[in-house]
Amino acid sequence: MIQMMVADMIVELGHTVAAEASNLAKALSLAQTARFDVAILDINLNGQRIDPVAEAISLRQLPFIFASGYGEAGRTERFRQSPTLQKPFNLSQLAEAIEAATISAKEGASLKEG
């Protein structure tokens, strides 16, 4: 149900939902192959940590945002600097997180090119 609410919020912000995953195997497959501009990852996906998915997305140098009821405390040390939305979050918080993640990714790409 939360997944559907977040998807609705993304659409309301004018973005397109490229894909959704309700289990770790599907999420990992999408992380490795799907085309997207930014991913929103629930730290705890049906009782499993999302870290392998975050790692796969990091290897592709694509931005992602964690969503967690644990807030920043739910992140592992490896992803300590990754942006995190505290659940529940509202539309404006989601919009800010998406904008920050995409700007940060563009700045990182510019530094690598220059």
N, C-alpha and C positions, 0 to 999 in steps of 0.2 A: 504494500500500500504506500509506503514511504517512497519507494522507487517511482511509482506512478505520479505522486505529488511533485517530486523533483523534476521529472520529465515534463510535467505540465508547466512548472515554473520556468524551465529552460525555454520552452516554446513561447511562453508569455513574454520573455525577454527578447524574443525575435531570433532565437537560435534554432538550430535543427538538432534533434537527437539522432546521432549517427548509429548508435547501438545501445543495447542494455544487456546486462548479465545478472542473473540471480544466483550464480554459483561460481566458485573459484576457477574451475576448468574453462568455462566459457569466457569468463573475464580475462583469463590469461591468454586464451586464443585471440580474443579481440585486441588485447594490448599489443600483441605481436604483429597483427595483420591489418586491423581496421584503420580507415582514414578518418582522422578527427583532429580538431584544433586544440581541444582541452578535454581532459577526462575528470570526472568527479568520482572519487573512490570512497566507498564506505570502509572504514578501517576494519570493521568486523562484518564480513559477508557470510551470513548464515553460520556463524560460529567459527569461521576460518579467517585468519589474518590475511589482509590484502597485500602484504609486503611483496610477494613474488610478482604481482601485477604491477605495482609501483616500480619495481626494479626493471621489468620489461619495458615499461613506458620510458623510464629514465635512459635506458640504452638507446632508445629511438630519439632521444633528446626532444621529447614532446612534453608540454606542460600538463600537470594534474593538480587537483585539489583534493585533500582528504576531507571527508565528512565524518564526524564522530560524536557520539554522546559523551565520550571521555574528553573531548576537546584536545588541546595540544598534548596533554599527558598520555594520550593513546598512541602517539607516534613512537616508533623505535628510534634509536640513536642515529641510524643510517639516514632517516628522513626528518631529522630534527628541524631542518630549515624549510621544509615543505609547508605550503599554506594549508591551514586547517579551518574548516567551518565547524563551529560548535552546533550540534543538533539540539533542539530544533532551530533552524535558521529561517530568515524571511527572504522575500524576493530581493530587497535591496542589498542584503548581505551576500546573497548568491551573485548578484550582478557585480558587486565590488570585487569578489573573489575571482570571478571569471576574467574581468578586466585586468586585475593585477597579475594573474597567471599568464595571460596572453602577452601583456606588455613586457613582463619579465623574460618570457621566452624570446620575444622579438629582440630585446636588448642583448640577450645572450648570443643570439645568432649574428647580430651586427658585430659584436666583439670578435667572434670567430672569423668573420669575413674580413675584418679590418686588420 
